Amino acid sequence: MIYAYIRVSTEMQSYDGQHFEIENWCRRRGWEVDRWVQEKVSGTRQLSKRTLGKTLLRMREGDVLVCAELSRLGRNMMMVMSILNTCSQQV
Protein backbone atom coordinates (compact mmCIF):
# COMPACT_ATOMS: atom_id res chain seq x y z
CA MET A 1 0.00 0.00 0.00
CA ILE A 2 1.28 3.47 -0.83
CA TYR A 3 0.48 6.22 1.67
CA ALA A 4 0.95 9.88 0.80
CA TYR A 5 1.46 12.19 3.77
CA ILE A 6 0.77 15.92 3.63
CA ARG A 7 1.12 18.30 6.56
CA VAL A 8 0.55 22.01 6.86
CA SER A 9 1.05 24.01 10.03
CA THR A 10 -1.67 26.63 9.76
CA GLU A 11 -5.14 27.12 8.37
CA MET A 12 -3.72 29.69 5.93
CA GLN A 13 -1.53 27.07 4.21
CA SER A 14 -2.77 24.79 1.44
CA TYR A 15 -2.29 21.09 0.77
CA ASP A 16 -2.25 21.72 -2.98
CA GLY A 17 1.50 22.15 -3.58
CA GLN A 18 2.48 19.03 -1.66
CA HIS A 19 -0.33 17.04 -3.29
CA PHE A 20 0.87 18.11 -6.72
CA GLU A 21 4.51 17.17 -5.99
CA ILE A 22 3.63 13.76 -4.57
CA GLU A 23 1.21 12.98 -7.39
CA ASN A 24 3.83 13.81 -10.04
CA TRP A 25 6.60 11.90 -8.24
CA CYS A 26 4.43 8.79 -7.96
CA ARG A 27 3.16 9.06 -11.54
CA ARG A 28 6.74 9.12 -12.88
CA ARG A 29 7.34 5.82 -11.08
CA GLY A 30 4.10 4.22 -12.19
CA TRP A 31 2.76 4.26 -8.63
CA GLU A 32 -0.76 5.06 -7.54
CA VAL A 33 -1.40 6.42 -4.06
CA ASP A 34 -3.76 4.16 -2.12
CA ARG A 35 -4.35 6.45 0.83
CA TRP A 36 -3.86 10.20 1.27
CA VAL A 37 -3.15 11.34 4.82
CA GLN A 38 -3.52 15.06 5.49
CA GLU A 39 -3.30 17.04 8.69
CA LYS A 40 -3.06 20.61 9.87
CA VAL A 41 -0.78 20.46 12.88
CA SER A 42 2.52 21.87 14.04
CA GLY A 43 5.52 19.70 13.26
CA THR A 44 6.52 20.01 16.92
CA ARG A 45 3.49 18.07 18.13
CA GLN A 46 4.20 14.59 19.52
CA LEU A 47 4.03 11.83 16.93
CA SER A 48 1.53 9.88 19.04
CA LYS A 49 -0.88 12.84 18.89
CA ARG A 50 -0.67 13.22 15.12
CA THR A 51 -2.42 11.46 12.28
CA LEU A 52 1.06 10.50 11.06
CA GLY A 53 1.61 8.45 14.23
CA LYS A 54 -1.62 6.53 13.70
CA THR A 55 -0.71 5.97 10.05
CA LEU A 56 2.71 4.58 10.93
CA LEU A 57 1.08 2.10 13.33
CA ARG A 58 -1.26 0.96 10.54
CA MET A 59 1.50 0.42 7.99
CA ARG A 60 2.89 -3.05 7.35
CA GLU A 61 6.10 -4.40 5.86
CA GLY A 62 6.31 -3.43 2.19
CA ASP A 63 4.10 -0.36 2.56
CA VAL A 64 5.50 2.95 1.38
CA LEU A 65 5.12 6.42 2.88
CA VAL A 66 5.67 9.31 0.47
CA CYS A 67 5.94 12.95 1.51
CA ALA A 68 6.90 16.05 -0.46
CA GLU A 69 9.72 17.04 1.93
CA LEU A 70 11.35 15.58 5.03
CA SER A 71 10.38 18.78 6.85
CA ARG A 72 6.75 17.64 6.63
CA LEU A 73 7.53 14.74 8.97
CA GLY A 74 8.93 16.87 11.76
CA ARG A 75 10.22 20.23 12.84
CA ASN A 76 13.87 19.24 13.24
CA MET A 77 16.29 16.49 12.28
CA MET A 78 16.03 14.76 15.67
CA MET A 79 12.27 14.43 15.29
CA VAL A 80 12.60 13.16 11.72
CA MET A 81 15.24 10.65 12.83
CA SER A 82 12.94 9.48 15.63
CA ILE A 83 10.14 8.90 13.12
CA LEU A 84 12.48 6.99 10.81
CA ASN A 85 13.58 4.91 13.79
CA THR A 86 9.94 4.12 14.57
CA CYS A 87 9.51 2.93 10.99
CA SER A 88 12.58 0.69 11.12
CA GLN A 89 11.38 -0.99 14.33
CA GLN A 90 8.05 -1.96 12.78
CA VAL A 91 9.61 -4.11 10.06
C-alpha positions, 0 to 999 in steps of 0.5 A, spaced: 500 500 500 502 506 498 500 512 503 501 519 501 502 524 507 501 531 507 502 536 513 501 544 513 502 548 520 496 553 519 489 554 516 492 559 511 496 554 508 494 549 502 495 542 501 495 543 494 502 544 492 504 538 496 499 534 493 501 536 486 509 534 488 507 527 490 502 525 485 507 527 479 513 523 483 508 517 484 506 518 476 513 518 474 514 511 477 508 508 475 505 508 482 498 510 484 497 512 491 492 508 495 491 512 501 492 520 502 493 522 509 492 530 510 493 534 517 493 541 519 498 540 525 505 543 528 511 539 526 513 540 533 506 536 536 508 529 539 508 523 533 503 519 538 498 525 537 498 526 530 495 522 524 502 521 522 503 516 528 496 513 527 498 511 520 505 509 521 502 504 526 497 501 521 503 500 515 505 493 514 512 491 511 512 493 504 508 499 505 510 505 502 510 512 505 511 518 500 511 525 503 513 532 499 519 534 503 522 531 510 520 537 513 513 535 513 515 529 517 517 533 523 520 540 525 527 538 526 532 532 524 532 529 531 524 528 530 525 526 523 530 521 525 525 518 531 520 517 526 524 513 521 527 509 527 519 508 529 519 505 521 525 501 522 522 498 528 516 496 525 519 491 520 
